[in-house]
Amino acid sequence: MKLIAPDMHYQQSYHQYIQELGDEERYPFPLDFDYQDFPAYLARLTEFEQGVNLPPGYVPSSTYWLVENDELIGVSSLRHSLNDIIRHAGGHIGLSIRPSHRGKGLSKTLLQLTIGKAKAMGIKTVHIHCYRHNTASARMIMACGGVLESEVILDQSPEPEIIQRYLLSP
């Protein structure tokens, strides 16, 4: 199992990953990008990594894929820096594990590998956030060394959500 930059070789596996998600919320955000023109999709990810053509409010970010045996198993996004909005609710890292591979501890592996990328970038304190009701994510973050810093109310939806904000030193 390894963490790689997105690659054309995994196009079919990526399409299957998205199909497997179905109507589930696609997180991290690069999973929402149009991927039908796969080379254009990969170019968009490269632009985000380079900080080129970013929408207002976005910061440069790198996308990584957790792969094994030619299968895409998980996706993580690492923001290179935080602005005030993302520091409030968002954090440095978002991740997702393919539904058919959940419950195997792979999210912890993906988070640990992505934290290693953050360390290599020189990020001294990693901010990782999750919804309070997502207890599996909270346990995974704490298992990787995350310490609960605070909770904030995110009231952008019809019902306010509580975000737990964790910090860890890579």
C-alpha positions, 0 to 999 in steps of 0.5 A: 500500500502506498500514497501517490500523486493522482495518476492517469493509470488509476482512471478506471479505479477512480471512476469505480470509486466515485460510483461506489460513493453513490449519493454519499457526500464527496469529501475531500472537495477534489472528489466533487470536481468533474472527472469525465475528462480525466486528463483535465481533472488531473490538470485541475488537481495540479493547478490546486497544488501549484496555487493556480486559478484557485477560486476565491477563499481557496488555498493551494492543496495537494491531493493524494491517493492511497493505492494497492494492487492497482486499486484506488482505496482512499483520497486525501487532500492536504492544504498547504496553509490555512486562511481564517475560514479554513482555520475556523472550520476545515483544517489542513487535511480531509480524507475519504476511504472507498466504501468497500474498504471501510472498517479496516483501519485504512483511514488511520493509515491514510491520515498518518501518511498524509501527516508525513506529507505535511511534515515534509512541507514544513507544517509545524502544527496540523489542524484536523477537523471533524463533525462531533457526530463522526466519532469514528473520525474523532477516534482516528484523529486521536489515535494519530496524536490529535488533541482536541483544541476546541469545538465550534458551531457551524451554522451554514446548514438548516441545522447547526453542526458542531465541528471538533478542531484537533491539533497535532504535531507531525 
